[in-house]
């Protein structure tokens, strides 16, 4: 069982979000940041970082000071009008329009189709386990189900989903120590943009009569306002990346930690009703989105430091979710944990994740079906392969065996 991280170290803390060593285990660095440099400055990479829960939460709620319009990652300068990189009043208008596509009724209507997909992919995992004794949770399940759900929602044909998944993976990857998107990632982004532009224009030409989300976004009208093609493309672009990223990585993280802490896994086998609580603990313990960037609209004082107007600030969600100032024994993975506060995994304030309910639904169904059908699954922890991204934490490969 992994030991709790130690904060003992020599010399000033050095935090580089693009360092692969940090990706392997960020939590000792997070602890040092909270203790030694809660308002951390990295002059070479040109950012500040806030790591304590209260500071991150306050910043997420103060969108007027910590604005999003200059991007939500250090390297993000996307020209697309994405809702996550908007501030009011543009954000207010866009949120009002697109939230019509994420109503509770729409999410509830997805449960049966998501369960059918889950059963289908679990069947395939069982076939591979029976044939070879191993399968890959990411390639055989976690990388497929969320993409299929989002693709169905957007009206993307099944034949196109593998290449969309490949492009989104390329857009997340970074070279070691480098913030910029590699050339293959830039090409993948251009391919995604062109795909959704063609998809949107085709839907509009056909009258947007389908029951998919792209058609709904084209048809939605609030107070006489509609989304133009670029806005619809931007939303599809965002959803396909988020759908490939958040739940895929969360499922890998869940399997990893449930098998590292087998007593916690056994609790879910004994009482599947605990699975929604387990999902929240996974989100807190090792959420897939570890940090978000904001830009200051004025000078801000924090912990004796002046963060200047125009500064880029990283809000370390993953650190806040392990802050011992608010969590009891935060490095303990506990699916029955009492949660005195809300975790930060989906953000807070006006930019709280629109897809949070969908991610929770996919996670719950996935854990229900995997634990029901493959209760003895184990993870080969030494063979897991981690992705390397500026803000996403998870695995590209999680080998499963039968215990």
C-alpha positions as CSV (number, residue, x, y, z in Angstrom):
1,X,0.0,0.0,0.0
2,X,1.5,3.4,-0.9
3,X,2.8,5.6,1.9
4,X,1.5,9.0,2.5
5,X,3.8,11.6,0.8
6,X,6.4,13.3,2.8
7,X,6.9,17.1,2.8
8,X,10.5,16.8,4.0
9,X,12.9,18.2,1.4
10,X,16.0,20.4,1.0
11,X,15.9,23.7,-0.8
12,X,13.1,25.8,-2.2
13,X,10.2,24.0,-3.8
14,X,10.4,23.8,-7.6
15,X,7.1,23.3,-9.4
16,X,7.0,22.7,-13.1
17,X,3.6,21.4,-14.3
18,X,5.3,20.0,-17.5
19,X,7.9,17.9,-15.7
20,X,7.3,14.2,-16.1
21,X,8.6,13.5,-12.6
22,X,5.8,15.8,-11.3
23,X,3.3,13.9,-13.4
24,X,4.4,10.6,-11.7
25,X,3.7,11.9,-8.2
26,X,2.5,15.5,-7.8
27,X,1.3,15.2,-4.2
28,X,4.6,15.7,-2.3
29,X,5.1,18.9,-4.3
30,X,1.5,20.0,-3.7
31,X,2.1,19.6,0.0
32,X,5.3,21.6,0.0
33,X,3.5,24.3,-2.0
34,X,0.7,24.5,0.5
35,X,3.1,24.6,3.4
36,X,6.1,26.7,2.0
37,X,4.8,28.7,-0.9
38,X,1.0,29.0,-1.0
39,X,1.4,31.9,-3.4
40,X,4.1,30.4,-5.6
41,X,5.9,32.2,-8.5
42,X,7.7,30.6,-11.4
43,X,9.3,33.6,-13.2
44,X,10.8,31.5,-16.0
45,X,7.5,29.9,-17.0
46,X,5.7,33.1,-16.2
47,X,3.0,31.9,-13.8
48,X,1.8,32.0,-10.1
49,X,0.1,29.1,-8.4
50,X,-2.4,28.9,-5.6
51,X,-2.5,25.5,-3.9
52,X,-4.6,25.7,-0.7
53,X,-8.3,24.7,-0.9
54,X,-9.7,28.1,0.4
55,X,-7.5,30.1,-2.1
56,X,-8.5,27.9,-5.0
57,X,-12.2,28.0,-4.1
58,X,-12.2,31.8,-3.7
59,X,-10.5,32.2,-7.0
60,X,-13.0,29.9,-8.8
61,X,-15.9,32.0,-7.5
62,X,-14.2,35.4,-8.2
63,X,-14.5,35.4,-12.0
64,X,-14.2,39.1,-12.2
65,X,-10.6,39.0,-10.8
66,X,-9.5,35.6,-12.0
67,X,-10.8,35.8,-15.6
68,X,-10.9,33.0,-18.1
69,X,-10.8,34.8,-21.4
70,X,-7.1,34.3,-21.9
71,X,-7.3,30.5,-21.6
72,X,-7.6,27.9,-18.9
73,X,-4.2,26.3,-19.4
74,X,-0.9,28.1,-19.5
75,X,-0.4,27.3,-23.2
76,X,-4.1,27.8,-24.2
77,X,-4.6,30.5,-26.8
78,X,-7.4,28.9,-28.7
79,X,-9.2,31.3,-31.2
80,X,-12.4,29.3,-30.8
81,X,-15.3,30.9,-28.8
82,X,-15.3,28.2,-26.1
83,X,-17.6,28.7,-23.1
84,X,-14.7,27.8,-20.7
85,X,-12.7,30.7,-22.0
86,X,-15.4,33.3,-21.8
87,X,-16.3,35.8,-19.1
88,X,-19.7,37.6,-18.6
89,X,-21.6,38.8,-20.4
90,X,-20.6,36.5,-23.3
91,X,-20.3,33.6,-20.9
92,X,-23.8,34.2,-19.4
93,X,-25.4,34.2,-22.9
94,X,-23.5,31.1,-24.0
95,X,-24.2,29.2,-20.8
96,X,-27.9,30.0,-21.1
97,X,-28.0,28.6,-24.6
98,X,-26.0,25.4,-24.2
99,X,-27.4,24.5,-20.7
100,X,-30.6,23.6,-22.5
101,X,-28.8,20.6,-23.9
102,X,-27.7,19.4,-20.4
103,X,-31.0,19.3,-18.5
104,X,-31.5,16.7,-15.8
105,X,-34.1,15.0,-18.0
106,X,-31.7,14.7,-20.9
107,X,-29.0,13.2,-18.6
108,X,-31.5,10.7,-17.0
109,X,-32.6,9.6,-20.5
110,X,-29.0,8.5,-21.2
111,X,-28.8,5.9,-18.4
112,X,-30.1,3.0,-20.4
113,X,-27.9,3.6,-23.5
114,X,-24.8,4.1,-21.3
115,X,-25.5,0.9,-19.5
116,X,-26.0,-0.9,-22.8
117,X,-22.6,0.4,-23.9
118,X,-21.0,-0.6,-20.6
119,X,-22.3,-4.2,-20.8
120,X,-21.1,-4.4,-24.4
121,X,-17.5,-3.3,-23.6
122,X,-17.4,-5.4,-20.4
123,X,-18.4,-8.4,-22.5
124,X,-15.4,-7.7,-24.7
125,X,-13.1,-7.4,-21.7
126,X,-14.3,-10.7,-20.4
127,X,-13.6,-12.3,-23.8
128,X,-10.0,-11.0,-23.8
129,X,-9.5,-12.0,-20.2
130,X,-10.7,-15.5,-21.0
131,X,-8.6,-15.7,-24.1
132,X,-5.3,-14.3,-22.9
133,X,-5.6,-13.6,-19.1
134,X,-5.3,-9.9,-19.5
135,X,-7.0,-6.8,-21.1
136,X,-6.3,-3.1,-21.1
137,X,-9.0,-1.1,-19.2
138,X,-8.2,2.1,-21.3
139,X,-8.1,0.6,-24.8
140,X,-10.9,-1.9,-24.2
141,X,-13.3,0.1,-22.1
142,X,-12.4,3.5,-20.6
143,X,-11.2,5.0,-23.8
144,X,-14.3,3.8,-25.7
145,X,-17.4,4.3,-23.6
146,X,-17.1,8.0,-22.8
147,X,-16.2,8.8,-26.4
148,X,-19.1,6.8,-27.7
149,X,-21.5,8.6,-25.3
150,X,-20.3,12.0,-26.4
151,X,-20.2,11.0,-30.1
152,X,-23.8,9.7,-29.9
153,X,-24.8,12.9,-28.2
154,X,-23.2,15.0,-31.0
155,X,-24.4,12.8,-33.8
156,X,-20.9,11.6,-34.8
157,X,-21.0,8.4,-36.8
158,X,-19.5,5.3,-35.2
159,X,-17.0,4.9,-38.0
160,X,-15.4,8.2,-37.1
161,X,-14.9,7.8,-33.4
162,X,-11.5,6.1,-33.3
163,X,-9.9,8.9,-35.3
164,X,-11.5,11.5,-33.1
165,X,-10.2,9.7,-30.0
166,X,-6.7,9.6,-31.6
167,X,-6.8,13.3,-32.4
168,X,-7.9,14.3,-28.9
169,X,-5.2,12.1,-27.3
170,X,-2.6,13.9,-29.4
171,X,-3.9,17.3,-28.3
172,X,-3.5,16.4,-24.6
173,X,0.1,15.1,-24.9
174,X,3.2,17.3,-24.2
175,X,6.9,16.8,-24.6
176,X,8.8,16.6,-21.3
177,X,9.2,20.1,-19.7
178,X,7.6,21.8,-22.7
179,X,4.3,23.8,-22.4
180,X,3.6,24.2,-26.1
181,X,1.5,21.9,-28.2
182,X,3.8,19.6,-30.3
183,X,3.4,19.7,-34.1
184,X,1.4,16.5,-34.2
185,X,-1.0,18.0,-31.6
186,X,-1.4,21.1,-33.6
187,X,-2.2,19.1,-36.7
188,X,-4.7,17.0,-34.6
189,X,-6.4,20.2,-33.5
190,X,-6.8,21.4,-37.0
191,X,-8.3,18.1,-38.0
192,X,-10.8,18.2,-35.2
193,X,-11.8,21.8,-36.1
194,X,-12.4,20.9,-39.7
195,X,-14.3,17.7,-38.8
196,X,-16.7,19.6,-36.6
197,X,-17.1,22.4,-39.0
198,X,-18.1,20.0,-41.7
199,X,-20.3,18.1,-39.3
200,X,-22.1,21.3,-38.2
201,X,-22.6,22.6,-41.7
202,X,-23.9,19.3,-42.9
203,X,-26.4,19.2,-40.0
204,X,-27.5,22.8,-40.7
205,X,-28.0,22.0,-44.4
206,X,-30.2,19.0,-43.5
207,X,-32.4,21.3,-41.4
208,X,-30.9,20.1,-38.0
209,X,-33.8,17.7,-37.6
210,X,-32.0,15.0,-35.7
211,X,-32.3,14.3,-32.0
212,X,-28.5,14.8,-31.5
213,X,-26.9,17.6,-29.5
214,X,-25.4,19.3,-32.6
215,X,-28.9,19.6,-34.1
216,X,-30.2,20.8,-30.7
217,X,-27.5,23.5,-30.4
218,X,-28.3,24.7,-33.9
219,X,-32.0,24.9,-33.1
220,X,-31.8,26.4,-29.6
221,X,-33.0,30.0,-29.3
222,X,-33.2,32.1,-26.2
223,X,-34.5,35.7,-26.3
224,X,-34.0,35.7,-30.1
225,X,-30.4,34.5,-29.9
226,X,-29.0,31.5,-31.6
227,X,-25.5,29.9,-31.9
228,X,-23.6,30.5,-35.1
229,X,-21.6,27.7,-36.8
230,X,-18.3,28.7,-35.1
231,X,-20.0,28.6,-31.6
232,X,-21.5,25.1,-32.4
233,X,-18.1,23.9,-33.6
234,X,-16.4,25.2,-30.5
235,X,-18.8,23.4,-28.2
236,X,-18.5,20.1,-30.1
237,X,-14.7,20.5,-30.1
238,X,-14.7,21.1,-26.3
239,X,-17.1,18.2,-25.6
240,X,-15.3,15.6,-27.6
241,X,-12.0,16.5,-25.8
242,X,-13.7,16.6,-22.4
243,X,-15.6,13.4,-23.1
244,X,-12.4,11.6,-24.0
245,X,-10.4,13.1,-21.2
246,X,-12.3,13.3,-17.9
247,X,-14.2,10.0,-17.5
248,X,-11.5,8.0,-19.4
249,X,-8.8,9.1,-17.0
250,X,-11.1,8.9,-13.9
251,X,-11.9,5.3,-14.7
252,X,-8.3,4.4,-15.0
253,X,-7.5,6.2,-11.8
254,X,-10.4,4.4,-10.1
255,X,-9.3,0.9,-11.0
256,X,-5.7,1.8,-10.0
257,X,-6.6,3.0,-6.5
258,X,-9.3,0.5,-5.8
259,X,-6.8,-2.3,-6.4
260,X,-4.1,-0.6,-4.4
261,X,-6.6,-0.3,-1.5
262,X,-8.4,-3.7,-1.8
263,X,-10.4,-3.1,1.4
264,X,-12.0,-0.2,-0.3
265,X,-12.8,-2.2,-3.4
266,X,-14.3,-4.9,-1.2
267,X,-16.7,-2.3,0.4
268,X,-18.1,-1.7,-3.1
269,X,-18.5,-5.4,-3.8
270,X,-20.3,-5.9,-0.5
271,X,-22.5,-2.8,-0.9
272,X,-22.8,-1.4,-4.5
273,X,-24.9,1.4,-3.0
274,X,-21.6,3.0,-1.9
275,X,-20.5,3.5,-5.6
276,X,-21.7,7.1,-5.8
277,X,-19.7,7.9,-2.7
278,X,-16.7,6.1,-4.2
279,X,-17.0,8.3,-7.3
280,X,-16.8,11.4,-5.2
281,X,-13.8,10.1,-3.4
282,X,-12.0,9.2,-6.6
283,X,-12.7,12.7,-7.9
284,X,-11.2,14.2,-4.7
285,X,-8.3,11.8,-4.3
286,X,-7.1,11.8,-7.9
287,X,-9.3,13.8,-10.2
288,X,-8.3,13.9,-13.9
289,X,-8.2,17.7,-14.1
290,X,-5.4,18.8,-11.8
291,X,-5.2,22.5,-12.5
292,X,-6.8,25.4,-14.3
293,X,-5.3,28.7,-15.3
294,X,-6.8,32.2,-14.9
295,X,-5.5,35.7,-15.7
296,X,-5.7,38.5,-13.1
297,X,-7.6,41.6,-13.9
298,X,-6.1,43.5,-10.9
299,X,-3.3,43.2,-8.3
300,X,-4.1,40.5,-5.7
301,X,-2.5,40.0,-2.3
302,X,-2.0,36.5,-1.1
303,X,0.2,35.2,1.7
304,X,2.5,38.2,1.7
305,X,2.9,38.2,-2.1
306,X,1.5,40.6,-4.7
307,X,0.2,38.8,-7.7
308,X,0.2,41.6,-10.4
309,X,-2.6,42.5,-12.8
310,X,-2.2,40.5,-16.0
311,X,-0.4,37.6,-14.2
312,X,-1.2,34.0,-15.2
313,X,-2.3,32.0,-12.1
314,X,-2.6,28.3,-11.8
315,X,-5.4,27.1,-9.5
316,X,-4.2,23.7,-8.3
317,X,-7.5,21.7,-7.9
318,X,-5.6,18.5,-7.2
319,X,-3.7,20.2,-4.3
320,X,-6.8,21.7,-2.8
321,X,-8.4,18.3,-2.8
322,X,-5.6,17.0,-0.6
323,X,-5.4,20.1,1.7
324,X,-5.1,18.9,5.3
325,X,-6.6,22.2,6.4
326,X,-10.0,21.0,5.3
327,X,-9.7,17.3,4.8
328,X,-9.1,14.7,7.6
329,X,-6.1,12.5,6.7
330,X,-6.4,13.7,3.0
331,X,-3.9,11.1,1.6
332,X,-6.1,8.2,2.8
333,X,-8.3,6.8,0.1
334,X,-11.7,6.2,1.8
335,X,-14.9,5.5,-0.2
336,X,-17.0,6.1,2.9
337,X,-15.3,9.4,3.7
338,X,-17.2,12.2,5.4
339,X,-16.8,15.2,3.1
340,X,-16.9,18.4,5.1
341,X,-16.7,20.5,2.0
342,X,-17.2,20.0,-1.7
343,X,-14.2,18.8,-3.7
344,X,-12.8,21.0,-6.5
345,X,-12.7,18.4,-9.3
346,X,-15.5,19.9,-11.4
347,X,-14.7,23.5,-10.5
348,X,-17.1,26.0,-8.8
349,X,-18.7,29.3,-9.7
350,X,-19.9,30.3,-13.1
351,X,-17.6,27.8,-14.8
352,X,-18.6,24.7,-12.9
353,X,-18.5,21.8,-15.3
354,X,-21.6,21.4,-17.5
355,X,-20.8,17.7,-17.9
356,X,-20.4,16.9,-14.2
357,X,-23.7,15.0,-14.0
358,X,-22.8,13.0,-17.2
359,X,-19.4,12.1,-15.9
360,X,-20.8,10.9,-12.6
361,X,-23.4,8.9,-14.4
362,X,-20.8,7.2,-16.6
363,X,-18.6,6.5,-13.6
364,X,-21.4,5.0,-11.5
365,X,-22.7,2.7,-14.3
366,X,-19.1,1.6,-15.2
367,X,-18.2,0.7,-11.6
368,X,-21.5,-1.1,-11.2
369,X,-21.1,-3.2,-14.3
370,X,-17.4,-3.9,-13.9
371,X,-17.8,-4.9,-10.2
372,X,-20.9,-7.0,-11.0
373,X,-19.3,-8.9,-14.0
374,X,-15.6,-8.9,-13.1
375,X,-15.4,-8.7,-9.3
376,X,-12.0,-10.3,-9.0
377,X,-10.2,-7.9,-11.4
378,X,-6.7,-6.8,-10.5
379,X,-4.4,-4.1,-12.0
380,X,-0.8,-4.7,-13.0
381,X,0.3,-1.4,-11.3
382,X,3.9,-1.6,-12.6
383,X,2.8,-1.9,-16.2
384,X,0.4,1.1,-16.1
385,X,1.5,3.9,-18.5
386,X,0.8,7.5,-17.6
387,X,-0.1,10.3,-20.0
388,X,2.0,13.5,-19.9
389,X,-0.2,16.6,-20.1
390,X,-0.1,20.1,-18.6
391,X,-3.3,19.7,-16.6
392,X,-4.7,16.2,-17.0
393,X,-3.7,13.3,-14.8
394,X,-4.4,9.7,-15.7
395,X,-3.2,6.6,-17.6
396,X,-2.9,5.7,-21.3
397,X,-2.7,2.0,-20.3
398,X,-4.1,0.1,-17.3
399,X,-3.6,-3.7,-17.7
400,X,-6.2,-5.8,-15.9
401,X,-5.9,-9.5,-14.9
402,X,-8.2,-11.8,-12.9
403,X,-7.3,-12.3,-9.2
